[in-house]
Amino acid sequence: MQVGKLAAAEITKAMVSAAYGATAAQPRQRDDDPFRKGDFVVYPTHGVGKIDKVGSEEIGGHKLDLIYISFDENKMTLRVPVAQARVTGLRKLASKEAMAQAMTILAGRPKVSRLMWAKRAQEFQAKINSGDLKSVAEVCRDLQSAANGSAPSYSQRNLFELAIDRLAGEFAGVNGIDKAEAIVQLTQKLADGRTADTARAARVRDEAGETSPESTVSLASEPV
């Protein structure tokens, strides 16, 4: 398998030196849950990939243990030094329990911000690139207006689509379904959350109306 330009660029001289130094200077620590061939993993800036192999390669005059991760959608292979895998944010797919928590966030009420869009866009992008499951779910929740075409900007729609794509990739892997079906289920989850939120707001308005001062005055003024 060819290593694409993007994948090759991931390993810089600084990373080689750091990885070699970490491997040589520190005693080998036991990894209770090591990365293995065949594992599906999440790399923060690329989403879900599959480990093709874990092996050694000489780079920059140093022999390094590397994790080779393929991303079929991008036709790309990424090489990550084993010694720095955790530092880069590489992780295995979330547990079903963690995914359930993310779904609760997805169905929650969107967070309203008064910040300028440029600042919010930076924060959303940072959350997506963090690879953190809950953070990506928050982006989908807060940008969900893009799902029905009511988004105020092209950049907002792009960020929503990127976030839902990342979340769908992991949701599909955890639940053993294809990505297209995952997007359908996540979109429905967002819609259900909004329906429930609208219903709650209506109940609050109705309850407030029943006990409003105007209602009390009107009832008291009626002839007995």
Secondary structure, DSSP 8 states (H G I E B T S, - for coil): ----HHHHHTS-HHHHHHHHHHHHHS-----SS---TT-EEEETTTEEEEEEEEEEEEETTEEEEEEEEEETTTTEEEEEEGGGTTTTT-EE---HHHHHHHHHHHTS------S-HHHHHHHHHHHHHH--HHHHHHHHHHTGGGGGT--S-HHHHHHHHHHHHHHHHHHHHHHT--HHHHHHHHHHHHHHHHHHHHHHHHHHHHHHHHT-HHHHHHHHHS--
